Amino acid sequence: MTDLQIEGTKPLHWDATSQGYLQYRPGYPGRFFVLLRHLGVGLAGQDILDLGSGTGALAVPFARQGARVTAVDLSRGQIEAGQQTARKRGVKIRFKVAAAEETGFPDHCFDVVSASMCWGYFDMKRMEVEVPRLLRMEGLLLVSTLIWVGDEDSIAGQTDKLLAKHAAGAGRLGRGEEAQILPAWSLNRFSLKTYHEFKVDLPFTRQSWRGRIRASKWIGAAMSAQQTESFDREHQVLLNRIAPAKFFIRHRIRIHIFEPKGS
């Protein structure tokens, strides 16, 4: 199964975006991982389960830092792209195609469970039981996001408007839940250990920004090839009009680190 349906949205086909993710999706900057190490995540020798791993935005850097990483994703295409990244970076990662709610791993075998840009897709009722089951004593849950800031950047803002035109509500879809410092889903089974938020400016060209948006859940993962091509042509015209050849897009990074209650 590689499709994902979120209530009120179109089914998402992540296999269709895998190569675009691999080529165009920006990774977290180095200081993100420096901060995580200070917070006890991504340390050499840790056993880390990266859920919704995609092309390895967390899994590969954690493995390069000496952690023993297991990467899980529902999409076989995303897993295959993650394997390409791991081979290119020369790191060893255990990969598995599975749902986050049903990994099949034994009890209490991980020091960290991580999830980047995907936590809101999971079944929270099941995850609030599954994550504590998987974590060892004093284990940590990391939930992180890296999202462009449309209301502070004219190019991103105009892209947001175009997204909203082609995919109703896309400009705000999926950008609200992570903004809660203490999200409602965490209250029953987790304690918030720390929360951090900061902004970074990431470099793009017109081509790479187009690729980044084509690979998004609103376009490549939700639309037909014909619809995606139609959006991309209009996006190209827009960028040729408003964007220089090279530019920066402001992104917001959010880090939540939780401990299961009673651990």
C-alpha positions in Angstrom: 0.0 0.0 0.0 1.5 3.3 -1.0 -1.5 5.7 -0.9 -2.5 7.7 2.1 -5.8 9.4 2.6 -6.2 12.2 5.2 -9.8 13.1 6.0 -11.0 15.9 3.8 -8.1 15.6 1.3 -7.3 13.7 -1.9 -5.4 10.4 -1.6 -1.6 11.0 -1.6 0.6 8.9 -3.9 4.1 9.2 -2.4 5.7 6.8 -4.9 5.1 9.4 -7.7 7.1 12.0 -5.8 10.0 9.9 -4.7 12.6 10.9 -7.3 11.5 14.5 -7.0 12.0 14.3 -3.3 15.4 12.8 -3.8 16.6 15.5 -6.2 14.9 18.7 -5.0 13.7 18.4 -1.4 16.1 20.4 0.8 17.5 18.8 3.9 17.9 20.2 7.4 20.9 22.5 7.9 23.9 21.3 9.9 23.0 23.3 13.0 19.8 21.5 13.3 21.7 18.2 13.9 24.2 20.0 16.2 21.3 21.2 18.4 19.7 17.7 18.4 22.9 16.2 19.6 23.0 18.7 22.5 19.4 17.5 23.2 20.3 13.9 23.3 19.1 12.8 19.8 21.3 11.4 17.0 24.2 10.3 19.2 26.7 7.6 18.2 25.5 4.2 19.4 21.8 5.1 19.7 19.2 2.8 18.2 16.9 5.2 16.2 13.7 4.3 14.5 12.9 6.9 11.8 9.2 6.8 10.9 7.9 8.2 7.6 11.6 8.3 6.7 11.1 9.3 3.0 14.4 9.8 1.3 16.4 9.9 4.6 16.3 13.5 5.7 16.9 12.3 9.3 18.0 8.7 8.8 21.1 9.4 6.8 22.5 12.2 8.9 21.9 10.2 12.1 23.6 7.2 10.6 26.6 9.4 9.5 26.8 10.4 13.2 27.2 6.8 14.3 23.7 5.9 15.3 22.2 2.6 14.3 19.2 3.6 12.2 16.1 1.8 11.1 14.1 3.7 8.4 10.4 2.9 7.9 8.0 4.3 5.3 4.7 3.2 3.9 5.9 4.0 0.3 8.2 1.6 -1.4 9.3 4.3 -3.7 10.3 6.5 -0.8 12.2 3.6 0.8 14.0 3.0 -2.5 15.0 6.7 -2.7 16.2 6.5 0.8 18.4 3.5 0.0 19.9 5.4 -2.9 20.8 8.2 -0.5 22.3 5.8 2.0 24.5 4.2 -0.7 25.6 7.6 -2.0 26.5 8.7 1.5 28.2 5.4 2.4 26.1 4.6 5.5 24.4 1.5 6.7 20.7 1.8 7.4 18.0 -0.9 7.9 15.0 -0.1 5.7 11.5 -1.5 5.9 8.3 -0.8 4.0 5.6 -0.6 6.7 3.0 1.6 8.3 4.2 3.6 11.3 1.4 2.1 13.4 2.5 -1.5 12.5 6.2 -1.7 12.3 6.3 -5.2 13.8 9.4 -4.5 15.9 9.8 -5.9 19.4 9.0 -4.0 22.6 11.5 -1.5 23.9 14.2 -1.8 21.3 14.9 1.8 20.4 16.4 4.8 22.2 14.8 7.3 19.8 11.7 7.3 17.6 11.9 10.2 15.1 9.4 11.6 12.5 10.1 14.5 10.2 7.3 16.2 8.2 5.0 13.2 8.7 3.7 12.9 12.2 0.3 14.4 11.4 -0.4 11.6 8.8 -0.3 8.9 11.5 -3.2 7.5 13.6 -2.6 9.4 16.8 -4.7 7.0 19.0 -2.5 4.1 17.8 0.8 6.0 17.9 0.3 7.2 21.5 0.4 3.5 22.4 2.9 2.3 19.8 5.7 4.8 20.5 6.0 4.0 24.2 6.0 0.3 23.4 8.9 0.7 21.0 11.0 3.0 23.3 13.4 1.9 25.9 13.5 3.4 29.4 14.2 7.2 29.1 13.7 6.9 25.3 12.8 10.0 23.3 10.3 10.9 20.6 11.4 13.6 18.1 8.9 15.3 15.9 10.3 17.9 13.5 9.2 20.1 10.6 11.0 22.1 7.9 8.4 24.4 6.2 8.7 27.4 4.0 7.3 30.7 5.4 5.0 32.1 2.8 3.9 35.2 4.6 7.5 36.4 5.0 8.8 35.7 1.5 7.4 37.1 -1.7 8.4 34.2 -3.9 7.1 31.6 -1.5 4.0 33.7 -0.9 3.2 33.9 -4.7 3.8 30.1 -4.9 1.3 29.6 -2.0 -1.3 31.6 -4.0 -0.7 29.5 -7.1 -1.0 26.3 -5.0 -4.3 27.5 -3.5 -5.6 28.1 -7.1 -4.7 24.6 -8.2 -5.3 22.7 -5.0 -8.0 24.1 -2.8 -6.7 25.1 0.6 -3.1 24.0 -0.2 -1.5 27.2 1.0 -2.3 26.4 4.6 -2.9 22.6 4.4 -0.9 20.8 7.1 0.8 23.8 8.6 -1.2 24.4 11.7 -0.8 21.4 14.0 2.9 21.6 14.4 2.6 25.2 15.6 1.3 24.1 18.9 4.0 24.0 21.5 2.1 21.4 23.5 0.0 19.6 20.9 -3.3 18.0 22.1 -2.3 14.5 20.9 0.6 14.4 23.3 -1.2 15.2 26.5 -2.3 11.7 27.6 0.9 9.7 27.1 3.8 12.1 26.7 5.6 14.8 28.5 7.3 17.6 26.5 11.0 17.6 27.2 11.9 20.6 25.0 10.6 22.7 22.1 12.7 24.8 19.7 11.8 27.0 16.8 14.0 29.0 14.4 14.2 30.1 10.8 16.7 29.5 8.1 17.2 30.8 4.6 17.7 27.9 2.1 19.1 28.4 -1.4 17.1 27.6 -4.6 17.2 28.3 -8.3 14.0 28.7 -10.3 14.4 25.1 -11.5 15.0 23.6 -8.0 12.1 25.6 -6.5 9.8 24.3 -9.2 11.1 20.8 -8.5 10.6 21.2 -4.8 6.9 22.2 -5.3 6.2 19.5 -7.9 7.4 16.9 -5.3 5.0 18.3 -2.7 2.0 16.5 -1.2 -0.3 19.1 -2.9 1.0 18.6 -6.4 3.0 15.5 -7.3 1.5 13.3 -4.6 -2.1 14.4 -5.1 -2.5 15.3 -8.8 -2.4 13.4 -12.0 0.7 13.8 -14.3 -1.4 16.1 -16.5 -2.5 18.3 -13.6 1.1 18.4 -12.3 2.4 19.5 -15.7 -0.3 22.2 -15.9 0.6 23.6 -12.5 4.4 23.4 -13.3 4.0 25.4 -16.5 2.1 28.2 -14.7 4.7 28.1 -11.9 7.5 28.4 -14.4 5.9 31.5 -15.9 5.4 33.0 -12.5 9.0 32.4 -11.4 10.4 33.8 -14.7 8.5 37.0 -13.9 9.2 37.4 -10.2 12.3 35.4 -9.2 16.0 36.0 -10.0 18.1 33.0 -11.2 19.2 32.2 -7.6 17.4 33.2 -4.4 16.7 32.1 -0.9 13.4 30.9 0.6 12.9 31.4 4.3 11.9 28.2 6.2 10.8 27.6 9.8 12.2 24.6 11.7 10.3 23.3 14.7 11.6 20.6 17.1 9.5 18.8 19.6 11.1 16.2 21.9 8.9 14.2 24.1 9.3 11.5 26.8 6.6 8.9 27.4 5.0 9.4 30.7 6.2 7.0 33.3 9.5 6.2 31.5 
